[in-house]
């Protein structure tokens, strides 16, 4: 599974996962992706064959529903809970890295437009 970390997530997550052989891009580390509107980011990720990892449930759930209504498929969305993975805690970003590693070791059923929660 190829991933795109939304810009709220630290590039250190991508760096750690890449050391494990995961193909992952961090929006925060890519000037061409930073600040891109969420619908365009989902399009970019889909075109690149990537699932978006984000805590922005409000926007991405709305966009995914609109895509589904239009019959469009996306590359997948993995939602992170900001209470569980608090970016201000000392456990971050290691806790997100561990959760993604676990998910990638035993991936859930995955297909076009899949949505999962960590």
C-alpha positions as CSV (number, residue, x, y, z in Angstrom):
1,X,0.0,0.0,0.0
2,X,1.4,3.4,-1.0
3,X,0.6,6.3,1.3
4,X,0.3,10.1,1.3
5,X,0.5,11.8,4.7
6,X,-1.6,14.9,5.0
7,X,0.2,18.0,6.0
8,X,-0.8,17.9,9.7
9,X,1.4,14.8,10.1
10,X,5.1,15.0,10.6
11,X,7.5,14.1,7.8
12,X,9.3,12.0,10.4
13,X,6.5,9.5,10.0
14,X,7.2,9.1,6.3
15,X,11.0,8.9,7.0
16,X,10.5,6.1,9.5
17,X,8.1,4.1,7.3
18,X,10.4,4.5,4.2
19,X,13.2,2.9,6.3
20,X,10.8,-0.1,6.5
21,X,10.4,-0.1,2.7
22,X,7.0,1.6,2.6
23,X,6.4,4.0,-0.3
24,X,5.1,7.1,1.5
25,X,5.1,10.8,0.7
26,X,4.6,13.5,3.4
27,X,2.7,16.6,2.1
28,X,4.6,18.7,4.7
29,X,7.9,17.8,3.0
30,X,6.7,18.5,-0.6
31,X,6.4,22.2,-1.5
32,X,4.2,21.4,-4.5
33,X,1.7,19.6,-2.3
34,X,1.6,21.9,0.8
35,X,-1.5,24.0,0.9
36,X,-3.2,22.1,-1.8
37,X,-7.0,22.0,-1.3
38,X,-8.2,18.7,0.1
39,X,-10.2,17.6,-3.0
40,X,-7.2,18.2,-5.2
41,X,-5.0,16.4,-2.7
42,X,-7.3,13.3,-2.9
43,X,-7.2,13.5,-6.7
44,X,-3.4,13.7,-6.6
45,X,-3.2,10.8,-4.2
46,X,-5.6,8.7,-6.3
47,X,-3.7,9.5,-9.5
48,X,-0.5,8.4,-7.8
49,X,-2.1,5.2,-6.4
50,X,-1.8,6.4,-2.8
51,X,-4.1,6.3,0.2
52,X,-4.4,9.5,2.2
53,X,-3.5,9.4,5.9
54,X,-5.3,12.3,7.6
55,X,-7.1,13.4,10.7
56,X,-9.2,15.8,8.7
57,X,-12.4,13.7,8.9
58,X,-14.8,16.5,8.2
59,X,-13.4,17.5,4.8
60,X,-12.2,14.1,3.6
61,X,-15.4,12.3,4.6
62,X,-17.5,14.9,2.7
63,X,-15.2,14.7,-0.3
64,X,-15.3,10.9,-0.3
65,X,-19.2,11.0,-0.1
66,X,-19.4,13.4,-3.0
67,X,-17.0,11.2,-5.1
68,X,-19.1,8.2,-4.3
69,X,-22.3,10.0,-5.3
70,X,-20.6,10.9,-8.7
71,X,-19.4,7.3,-9.1
72,X,-15.7,8.2,-8.7
73,X,-13.3,6.0,-6.8
74,X,-10.3,7.2,-4.8
75,X,-7.2,5.5,-3.6
76,X,-8.4,5.2,0.0
77,X,-8.4,7.2,3.2
78,X,-6.9,6.3,6.5
79,X,-8.3,8.5,9.3
80,X,-6.3,9.1,12.4
81,X,-8.0,10.3,15.6
82,X,-6.3,13.5,17.0
83,X,-7.2,12.4,20.6
84,X,-5.6,9.0,20.1
85,X,-2.6,10.4,18.2
86,X,-2.1,13.8,19.9
87,X,0.5,15.7,17.9
88,X,1.4,17.7,21.1
89,X,2.3,14.5,23.1
90,X,5.7,13.0,23.5
91,X,4.4,9.8,22.0
92,X,3.9,11.5,18.6
93,X,5.0,10.7,15.9
94,X,6.1,7.3,17.1
95,X,2.6,6.2,18.0
96,X,1.4,6.9,14.4
97,X,4.4,5.1,12.9
98,X,3.7,2.1,15.1
99,X,0.0,2.1,14.2
100,X,0.7,2.4,10.5
101,X,3.3,-0.3,10.7
102,X,0.8,-2.6,12.4
103,X,-1.8,-1.9,9.8
104,X,0.6,-2.5,6.9
105,X,1.9,-5.7,8.4
106,X,-1.6,-7.2,8.4
107,X,-3.6,-4.9,6.0
108,X,-7.3,-4.9,6.3
109,X,-9.4,-5.7,3.3
110,X,-8.5,-3.0,0.9
111,X,-10.0,-1.9,-2.4
112,X,-11.0,1.2,-4.3
113,X,-12.4,4.0,-2.1
114,X,-11.7,2.1,1.1
115,X,-11.9,4.1,4.3
116,X,-10.2,2.9,7.6
117,X,-9.6,4.3,11.1
118,X,-6.4,3.9,13.0
